[in-house]
Amino acid sequence: SFSQQPQAKTKLIVGVIVDQMRAEYLYRFQVKFSDDGFKRLMNDGFVCRNTHYNYIPTKTAPGHASVYTGTTPKYHGIIANEWYDRTIKQEINNVDDLSTQTIGGEGSNGQRSPRKMLSTTITDELQLSNDGKSKVISISLKDRGAILPGGHMSDGSYWYDAETGNFITSTYYKQELPAWVEKFNKQGYVKSLLKGGWHTLWPIGSYTESTSDEQAYEKVFHHKNNAAFPYEFRKLSDEDQFNLFQETPFGNTIVAMLAHAALEHEKLGKGDETDFLAISFSSTDKIGHAFGPNSIEIEDAYLRLDQDIASLLHKLDAYTFFLTADHAASDVPQYLINNKVPAGYYSSKNIVTKVNTRLGALFKIDGLVENMSNGQLFLDMDKIEANQLNYNDVLEESKRELYSLEGVFQVL
C-alpha cells in the first residue's frame, strides 16, 4: 500500500573531517576525553572500524574529494594536493583557479574553485535532488578543506587567509562576503585566542599517552629556542600571529566558532529541505606535521578539539552528524630510528639525480627524468622521441636504478 506517511526529512547534515586524524587517537586519548565530544559520538553513534582508502597518496585534497564524492582520484580527478602537469611542464595545485578573484581580501589566496574536481559530491547531489533548494555551507582553515566538500554548487565556502587572519572566499561563489562573515572577521578572534598563549589543558605530567615534551625532531617556532610548552604569542607581530595561529589548537576553535555563526545566520536546518554544513578541522594536520603523532602537542590539540566538537553537538538538534579523517599519519621516521625500528628518509631530488646520472651514462643524454611528483617519475617523452631511444629500455634502466636504492620495495 502507498498510504504510508513519507518519512520526515533530516533537516541538517553536519559533516566533519579531522585532518590527519588517526583512528587510534579515539582509543589512545579516550580516558581524557569528556563525555560530550568524541565519546558521545562513539557511545551514541555507529563506529565504522573496517574502512580504508584504496589509493595512494592519501593526502588532504584527495581525501576530502574521496569522502564527499564517494569515489577514487582516478574518477574525481583530485589525485594529490599538487601534481605535475605534463602539458605545461609544471606543478599545479588542486584548487587554484586564476580565472577567479579573492573576496574578502586583497591577495591571491582566494583565487580558488572546485573546477578541477570532475565528479559531483554528496553536497551537489543533495542540491540537484531539489533544484538547489538545500543550503550548503562549508568551512575550513585550508582552502581545499572548504572547497572540495562544498562541491560545485556550494552556497558559501570559506577558508582562512593567513595574511590577514580573516576568512575569505572566491568570485566562483560570491561577489561579496555575507554580512555575518564580515562581522565575524571584524572581531579579531585570532589575536584574542592567542592572547593567553598555548598551555596544556591539563597538568603536563598527566600526558602519559605521549612522548616527553621536547624531541629533537619537533618543529621549533622561530620565536622560541625549543619545542616545549608553554607557547606564548603576545609579543609577535600580527603577521607572525596570523601565520602561526594555524599550528595551534585555536585554529580548530575558530573554525568551530565560524560554524556556530553559520548555523545561526544561514538558518541551517530551519527550512523545508535538508541543509548541509561541511566542517574541516585543519590545525590537527599542521600540528601533526610540526610535532608528530606521539607529541604532547598533538594530544593537547585533540583534548581541545574534543571540547570544540562538544560545543557543536550541544547546539544541534534534528540532524545527522558524521566524523571522519581525510588521511592519518605515519610515525616520524626519527622516532622509529630512536626506538631501533628500521626506518629512514629519502630525498626526491637525490632520486632524480641518481636515475638521471645512470640514464645519462647509458644513453648519453642528460635529464631524461624531467620531474618527480607524489612519488612518481616523469620521463621526458620529447627527448626520448627526438633521440629515437627505445622507451622500454629507458623504463627498464630507470627501474633497475630505483631498485638499487635503500628502502625501495616496489617500482610500478
Secondary structure as UniProt FT lines:
FT   STRAND          12..18
FT   TURN            19..20
FT   TURN            23..24
FT   HELIX           25..28
FT   HELIX           30..32
FT   TURN            35..37
FT   HELIX           38..44
FT   HELIX           60..69
FT   HELIX           73..76
FT   STRAND          82..85
FT   TURN            86..89
FT   STRAND          90..93
FT   TURN            98..99
FT   STRAND          102..103
FT   TURN            109..110
FT   TURN            115..116
FT   HELIX           122..128
FT   TURN            129..132
FT   STRAND          136..140
FT   HELIX           143..150
FT   TURN            152..153
FT   STRAND          156..161
FT   TURN            162..165
FT   STRAND          166..170
FT   TURN            171..173
FT   HELIX           179..186
FT   HELIX           189..194
FT   TURN            195..196
FT   HELIX           204..206
FT   TURN            208..209
FT   TURN            216..217
FT   TURN            222..223
FT   TURN            234..235
FT   HELIX           238..244
FT   HELIX           245..247
FT   HELIX           250..265
FT   TURN            266..269
FT   STRAND          275..281
FT   HELIX           283..291
FT   TURN            293..294
FT   HELIX           296..315
FT   STRAND          319..324
FT   HELIX           333..338
FT   TURN            339..340
FT   HELIX           348..363
FT   STRAND          369..373
FT   TURN            374..375
FT   STRAND          376..379
FT   HELIX           381..386
FT   TURN            387..388
FT   HELIX           391..403
FT   TURN            406..407
//
